[in-house]
Amino acid sequence: MARIAFLGLGVMGVPMAGHLAAAGHEVTVYNRTASKAEAWTGEHKGSAARTPAEAAEGKDFVMACVGNDDDLRAVCLGEDGAFGAMPSGSVFVDHTTVSAAVTRELYAEADTRQISFVDAPISGGQAGAENGQLSIMCGGDQGAYDRAEPVMAAYAKICRRIGDSGAGQVTKMCNQIAIAGLVQALSEALHFCEKAGLDGRAVVEVISQGAAGSWQMANRHETMLDGEFDHGFAVDWMRKDLGICLKTADEVGASLPITALIDQFYKDVQRMGGSRWDTSSLIERLRKTDP
């Protein structure tokens, strides 16, 4: 069993840290809003720290799941940041979806301090985190990954090292690009179904068993038909991720015309007041823009 710090107790971090504690690891949690850390310790075996540095001191692994590039830099390098307290030979595992650029920057900084850094963004949403069924895509040194993988197994359905530092984040970009297209296509199919006067559930029961089937269709079609959009990854977060995808596409010379268009559709959803709706709310945009 390992000594672990977990930084960031949002909808993903709370259950992920809980799985680590349930697996028998010694877990110390930190959250910018201290009351969330105290609430976590009320439900799980473990302790809370006041700063990232306090949480990281003497730990074998420090896991992070925060908001964006700036949040990650702050918990690593800011005042009372984790890097300053992590012992030589320890491993920092970042589950945040951030740019590959900040990942490589922090990997290099960690290396100067004799710390390993693994980028390990996650997919599977809140349900995946709660059920311990996340897909984890990793970048970094093979040795550091090999050490971290058995720890991440506490909440992973699948965990793979894709390549060197930043490869995990670029893989997560591929994931978000694919999801954006799938959700828009599903939204259009269900909207078309409604306008044509068909029973959406009956239609999905049939087409989901053929080539049109997907995780999004299986898990989101009913709530989309019912206009319920409080089941997972928020539109604000998706726009943050798609912004990273589009910026990186410019840097590497890739063309993402559909992704760019869907990003603007999500902007429309934000304007409709749906910033905190989940990503399947693209169907509501179609309903609101009916002629």
C-alpha positions as CSV (number, residue, x, y, z in Angstrom):
1,M,0.0,0.0,0.0
2,A,1.2,3.5,-0.9
3,R,1.2,6.9,0.8
4,I,-0.8,9.1,-1.5
5,A,-1.9,12.7,-1.6
6,F,-5.0,13.6,-3.7
7,L,-5.3,17.2,-4.8
8,G,-8.7,18.4,-6.1
9,L,-12.1,17.1,-4.8
10,G,-14.5,17.9,-7.6
11,V,-17.1,15.5,-8.9
12,M,-14.3,13.2,-10.2
13,G,-11.8,13.6,-7.4
14,V,-14.1,12.8,-4.5
15,P,-14.9,9.2,-5.7
16,M,-11.4,8.6,-7.1
17,A,-9.8,9.5,-3.7
18,G,-12.4,7.3,-2.1
19,H,-11.4,4.3,-4.2
20,L,-7.8,4.8,-3.2
21,A,-8.7,4.8,0.5
22,A,-11.0,1.8,0.0
23,A,-8.1,-0.1,-1.6
24,G,-6.1,0.4,1.6
25,H,-3.8,3.2,0.6
26,E,-2.9,5.9,3.1
27,V,-4.6,8.9,1.6
28,T,-4.3,12.6,2.4
29,V,-6.6,15.0,0.5
30,Y,-6.4,18.7,-0.3
31,N,-9.0,20.9,-1.9
32,R,-9.0,24.7,-2.4
33,T,-12.3,24.8,-0.6
34,A,-11.3,23.2,2.7
35,S,-14.8,22.2,3.7
36,K,-14.9,19.7,0.8
37,A,-11.7,18.0,2.1
38,E,-13.2,17.8,5.6
39,A,-16.5,16.4,4.2
40,W,-14.4,13.7,2.4
41,T,-12.7,12.7,5.6
42,G,-16.1,12.3,7.2
43,E,-17.0,9.6,4.7
44,H,-13.6,7.9,4.0
45,K,-10.6,6.8,6.0
46,G,-7.9,9.4,5.5
47,S,-6.8,12.9,6.5
48,A,-7.1,16.4,5.1
49,A,-4.3,18.9,4.5
50,R,-4.4,22.7,4.4
51,T,-2.1,23.1,1.4
52,P,-0.8,21.0,-1.5
53,A,2.7,21.0,0.1
54,E,1.3,19.7,3.4
55,A,-0.6,17.0,1.6
56,A,2.4,16.0,-0.6
57,E,5.0,15.8,2.2
58,G,6.5,12.3,2.5
59,K,4.2,10.8,0.0
60,D,5.0,8.1,-2.6
61,F,2.4,9.5,-5.1
62,V,0.6,12.8,-5.5
63,M,-2.5,12.6,-7.7
64,A,-4.2,15.8,-9.0
65,C,-7.6,16.4,-10.6
66,V,-8.1,20.1,-10.8
67,G,-9.6,22.6,-13.3
68,N,-7.2,23.9,-15.9
69,D,-3.6,24.8,-16.8
70,D,-3.4,27.6,-14.2
71,D,-4.9,25.5,-11.4
72,L,-2.4,22.7,-12.1
73,R,0.5,25.1,-12.1
74,A,-0.7,26.5,-8.8
75,V,-1.0,23.2,-7.0
76,C,2.4,22.2,-8.4
77,L,4.5,25.3,-8.2
78,G,2.5,28.0,-6.4
79,E,2.9,29.1,-2.9
80,D,2.9,25.9,-0.8
81,G,2.9,23.9,-4.0
82,A,3.3,20.2,-4.0
83,F,6.6,20.0,-5.9
84,G,8.4,21.8,-3.1
85,A,7.4,19.1,-0.6
86,M,7.5,15.9,-2.6
87,P,10.5,13.6,-1.7
88,S,13.0,12.6,-4.3
89,G,11.8,9.6,-6.3
90,S,8.1,10.2,-5.8
91,V,5.6,10.4,-8.6
92,F,3.2,13.1,-9.5
93,V,0.1,11.8,-11.5
94,D,-2.0,14.5,-13.2
95,H,-5.6,13.4,-14.0
96,T,-6.6,17.0,-15.1
97,T,-7.4,17.6,-18.7
98,V,-4.9,20.4,-19.6
99,S,-2.7,21.4,-22.5
100,A,0.2,19.2,-23.6
101,A,2.4,22.3,-23.3
102,V,1.8,22.7,-19.5
103,T,2.3,19.0,-19.1
104,R,5.7,19.1,-20.7
105,E,6.6,22.2,-18.8
106,L,5.8,20.5,-15.4
107,Y,7.4,17.3,-16.5
108,A,10.7,19.1,-17.1
109,E,10.4,21.0,-13.8
110,A,9.7,17.8,-11.9
111,D,12.7,16.2,-13.5
112,T,15.0,18.9,-12.1
113,R,13.7,18.0,-8.6
114,Q,14.2,14.3,-9.1
115,I,10.4,13.8,-9.2
116,S,8.6,11.8,-11.9
117,F,5.5,13.3,-13.7
118,V,2.9,11.2,-15.5
119,D,0.1,12.9,-17.4
120,A,-3.0,10.7,-17.0
121,P,-6.2,12.4,-18.1
122,I,-9.4,10.4,-17.6
123,S,-12.6,9.6,-19.5
124,G,-15.8,8.1,-18.2
125,G,-17.5,10.9,-16.5
126,Q,-18.8,11.1,-13.0
127,A,-20.4,7.7,-13.2
128,G,-17.1,6.2,-14.3
129,A,-15.3,7.8,-11.4
130,E,-18.0,6.6,-8.9
131,N,-17.9,3.1,-10.3
132,G,-14.2,2.8,-10.6
133,Q,-14.5,2.4,-14.4
134,L,-12.4,5.2,-15.8
135,S,-10.4,5.1,-19.0
136,I,-6.9,6.5,-18.3
137,M,-4.6,7.6,-21.1
138,C,-1.0,8.2,-20.0
139,G,2.2,9.9,-21.0
140,G,5.6,10.0,-19.3
141,D,8.5,7.7,-18.6
142,Q,7.8,4.0,-18.7
143,G,9.3,3.4,-15.2
144,A,7.1,6.1,-13.6
145,Y,4.1,4.7,-15.3
146,D,4.8,1.2,-14.2
147,R,5.0,2.4,-10.6
148,A,1.8,4.4,-10.9
149,E,-0.4,2.0,-12.8
150,P,-1.2,-0.4,-9.9
151,V,-2.3,2.7,-7.9
152,M,-4.5,4.0,-10.7
153,A,-6.0,0.5,-11.0
154,A,-8.2,1.4,-8.0
155,Y,-10.5,3.5,-10.3
156,A,-9.5,2.3,-13.8
157,K,-11.4,0.2,-16.3
158,I,-8.4,0.5,-18.6
159,C,-5.1,2.3,-18.2
160,R,-2.5,2.6,-20.9
161,R,0.8,4.4,-21.5
162,I,0.5,6.0,-25.0
163,G,4.0,7.5,-25.2
164,D,6.3,10.2,-23.7
165,S,5.3,13.2,-21.7
166,G,2.2,14.9,-23.2
167,A,1.0,11.8,-25.1
168,G,-1.8,11.2,-22.5
169,Q,-3.1,14.8,-23.0
170,V,-3.0,14.5,-26.8
171,T,-4.9,11.2,-26.5
172,K,-7.6,12.9,-24.3
173,M,-7.9,15.5,-27.1
174,C,-8.7,12.7,-29.5
175,N,-11.3,11.5,-27.1
176,Q,-13.0,14.9,-26.8
177,I,-12.9,15.4,-30.6
178,A,-14.7,12.0,-31.1
179,I,-17.2,12.7,-28.4
180,A,-18.2,16.1,-29.7
181,G,-19.0,14.6,-33.1
182,L,-20.9,11.7,-31.6
183,V,-23.1,13.9,-29.4
184,Q,-24.0,16.3,-32.2
185,A,-24.9,13.4,-34.5
186,L,-27.0,11.8,-31.8
187,S,-28.7,15.1,-31.1
188,E,-29.6,15.5,-34.7
189,A,-30.9,11.9,-35.0
190,L,-33.1,12.3,-31.9
191,H,-34.3,15.7,-33.0
192,F,-35.1,14.4,-36.5
193,C,-36.9,11.5,-34.8
194,E,-39.1,13.8,-32.7
195,K,-40.0,16.1,-35.6
196,A,-40.9,13.0,-37.7
197,G,-43.3,11.9,-35.0
198,L,-41.5,8.7,-34.1
199,D,-41.1,7.1,-30.7
200,G,-37.5,7.9,-29.9
201,R,-37.0,5.1,-27.4
202,A,-38.2,2.5,-30.0
203,V,-36.0,4.0,-32.7
204,V,-32.9,3.8,-30.4
205,E,-33.7,0.3,-29.3
206,V,-33.4,-0.8,-33.0
207,I,-30.5,1.4,-34.3
208,S,-28.4,1.0,-31.2
209,Q,-27.9,-2.6,-32.1
210,G,-26.4,-1.8,-35.5
211,A,-23.6,0.4,-36.8
212,A,-25.0,3.5,-35.2
213,G,-24.6,2.2,-31.6
214,S,-22.3,4.1,-29.2
215,W,-21.8,4.7,-25.5
216,Q,-23.4,8.1,-25.9
217,M,-26.5,6.6,-27.4
218,A,-26.8,3.8,-24.8
219,N,-26.3,6.1,-21.8
220,R,-27.7,9.5,-22.9
221,H,-30.6,9.0,-25.3
222,E,-33.3,8.7,-22.6
223,T,-32.3,11.8,-20.7
224,M,-31.9,13.7,-24.0
225,L,-35.4,12.8,-25.0
226,D,-36.6,13.9,-21.6
227,G,-34.7,17.2,-21.6
228,E,-32.6,16.3,-18.6
229,F,-29.1,17.6,-18.7
230,D,-27.6,17.1,-15.2
231,H,-25.8,13.8,-15.9
232,G,-22.1,14.5,-16.1
233,F,-19.6,16.6,-17.9
234,A,-20.6,20.2,-18.1
235,V,-20.7,22.4,-21.2
236,D,-18.2,24.9,-19.7
237,W,-15.7,22.1,-19.2
238,M,-16.2,20.7,-22.7
239,R,-15.6,24.2,-24.2
240,K,-12.4,24.4,-22.2
241,D,-11.3,21.0,-23.6
242,L,-12.3,21.8,-27.2
243,G,-10.4,25.1,-26.9
244,I,-7.3,23.0,-26.1
245,C,-8.0,20.7,-29.0
246,L,-8.3,23.6,-31.5
247,K,-5.2,25.4,-30.3
248,T,-3.2,22.2,-30.5
249,A,-4.6,21.4,-34.0
250,D,-3.2,24.8,-35.1
251,E,0.2,23.9,-33.6
252,V,0.4,20.5,-35.3
253,G,-1.2,21.4,-38.6
254,A,-4.4,19.3,-38.2
255,S,-7.8,20.3,-39.6
256,L,-10.8,20.1,-37.2
257,P,-13.7,21.7,-39.0
258,I,-16.5,19.8,-37.3
259,T,-14.9,20.2,-33.9
260,A,-14.7,24.0,-34.4
261,L,-18.3,24.1,-35.5
262,I,-19.6,22.1,-32.5
263,D,-17.5,24.3,-30.2
264,Q,-19.6,27.2,-31.5
265,F,-22.8,25.1,-30.9
266,Y,-21.8,24.7,-27.3
267,K,-21.2,28.4,-27.1
268,D,-24.9,28.8,-28.2
269,V,-25.9,26.4,-25.3
270,Q,-24.0,28.6,-22.9
271,R,-25.9,31.7,-24.1
272,M,-29.1,29.7,-23.5
273,G,-28.1,29.4,-19.9
274,G,-26.8,25.9,-20.2
275,S,-23.2,26.4,-19.0
276,R,-23.6,23.7,-16.3
277,W,-25.8,21.4,-18.4
278,D,-24.0,18.2,-19.5
279,T,-22.7,17.8,-23.0
280,S,-25.8,16.0,-24.3
281,S,-27.6,19.3,-24.2
282,L,-26.7,20.0,-27.8
283,I,-30.2,18.6,-28.6
284,E,-31.8,21.5,-26.7
285,R,-30.0,23.9,-29.0
286,L,-31.8,22.2,-32.0
287,R,-35.1,22.4,-30.2
288,K,-34.7,26.1,-29.4
289,T,-33.7,27.0,-32.9
290,D,-36.7,25.3,-34.6
291,P,-38.2,27.5,-37.3
